[in-house]
Amino acid sequence: MRKLLLQNFHDSHEEIVSLFQSHWNNDTENIPILLKALKSTPQYLQPEDFRYPYIRKIIYAIGAQPQPESLSALGDLASEAGDEKIKELALHQLKKRKKLGRWEYERNKQIRK
């Protein structure tokens, strides 16, 4: 799925990213793949109405990966992002993950549903 996420011949990128957040969140090797996906948004997701929800999903998936690597990646993304919206999303996720921790955040999210 790591390779598939970076391919552009399909239209399942959002579903794949969701799987990285919910199921495939135990491997720090996912973080560079998710960062690459963030930098190479597929053409069909380029319109702003689609792009930022997709980017938000990627940033949440990065946050769901093992800490402290995920926190470091979010911090780097926030400091290096040239796009204010990406910076804002990364800082928001970083703040949540630092405050609640990786698993507390996921548990609280499930309780609210």
GIJO-V485883 format. One record per residue. N is the residue number from 1. OMEGA is omega as a letter, one per 30 degrees, with the letter a starting at -180 (999 if undefined). NEAR is the number of other C-alpha atoms within 8 Angstrom. Layout:
# GIJO-V485883
n=N omega=OMEGA near=NEAR
n=N omega=OMEGA near=NEAR
This chain:
# GIJO-V485883
n=1 omega=l near=5
n=2 omega=a near=7
n=3 omega=a near=6
n=4 omega=l near=6
n=5 omega=a near=10
n=6 omega=l near=10
n=7 omega=a near=7
n=8 omega=a near=6
n=9 omega=a near=4
n=10 omega=l near=6
n=11 omega=a near=6
n=12 omega=a near=6
n=13 omega=a near=8
n=14 omega=l near=8
n=15 omega=l near=7
n=16 omega=l near=10
n=17 omega=l near=13
n=18 omega=l near=11
n=19 omega=l near=9
n=20 omega=l near=12
n=21 omega=a near=14
n=22 omega=a near=9
n=23 omega=a near=6
n=24 omega=a near=8
n=25 omega=a near=12
n=26 omega=a near=6
n=27 omega=l near=9
n=28 omega=l near=9
n=29 omega=l near=6
n=30 omega=a near=12
n=31 omega=l near=12
n=32 omega=l near=7
n=33 omega=l near=10
n=34 omega=l near=12
n=35 omega=l near=10
n=36 omega=l near=9
n=37 omega=l near=11
n=38 omega=a near=9
n=39 omega=a near=6
n=40 omega=l near=7
n=41 omega=a near=9
n=42 omega=a near=7
n=43 omega=a near=5
n=44 omega=l near=6
n=45 omega=a near=10
n=46 omega=l near=9
n=47 omega=a near=7
n=48 omega=a near=7
n=49 omega=a near=6
n=50 omega=a near=9
n=51 omega=a near=11
n=52 omega=l near=10
n=53 omega=l near=8
n=54 omega=l near=10
n=55 omega=l near=10
n=56 omega=l near=10
n=57 omega=l near=11
n=58 omega=a near=14
n=59 omega=l near=12
n=60 omega=l near=10
n=61 omega=l near=15
n=62 omega=l near=15
n=63 omega=a near=15
n=64 omega=a near=12
n=65 omega=a near=15
n=66 omega=l near=12
n=67 omega=g near=7
n=68 omega=a near=6
n=69 omega=a near=9
n=70 omega=l near=14
n=71 omega=l near=12
n=72 omega=l near=8
n=73 omega=l near=10
n=74 omega=l near=15
n=75 omega=l near=11
n=76 omega=l near=8
n=77 omega=a near=11
n=78 omega=a near=12
n=79 omega=a near=7
n=80 omega=a near=7
n=81 omega=l near=9
n=82 omega=a near=6
n=83 omega=a near=6
n=84 omega=a near=7
n=85 omega=l near=7
n=86 omega=l near=14
n=87 omega=l near=14
n=88 omega=l near=9
n=89 omega=l near=10
n=90 omega=l near=13
n=91 omega=l near=11
n=92 omega=a near=8
n=93 omega=l near=12
n=94 omega=l near=12
n=95 omega=l near=8
n=96 omega=a near=10
n=97 omega=l near=12
n=98 omega=a near=9
n=99 omega=a near=6
n=100 omega=a near=9
n=101 omega=a near=9
n=102 omega=a near=12
n=103 omega=l near=7
n=104 omega=l near=8
n=105 omega=a near=11
n=106 omega=l near=8
n=107 omega=l near=8
n=108 omega=l near=8
n=109 omega=l near=8
n=110 omega=a near=7
n=111 omega=a near=6
n=112 omega=a near=5
n=113 omega=999 near=4
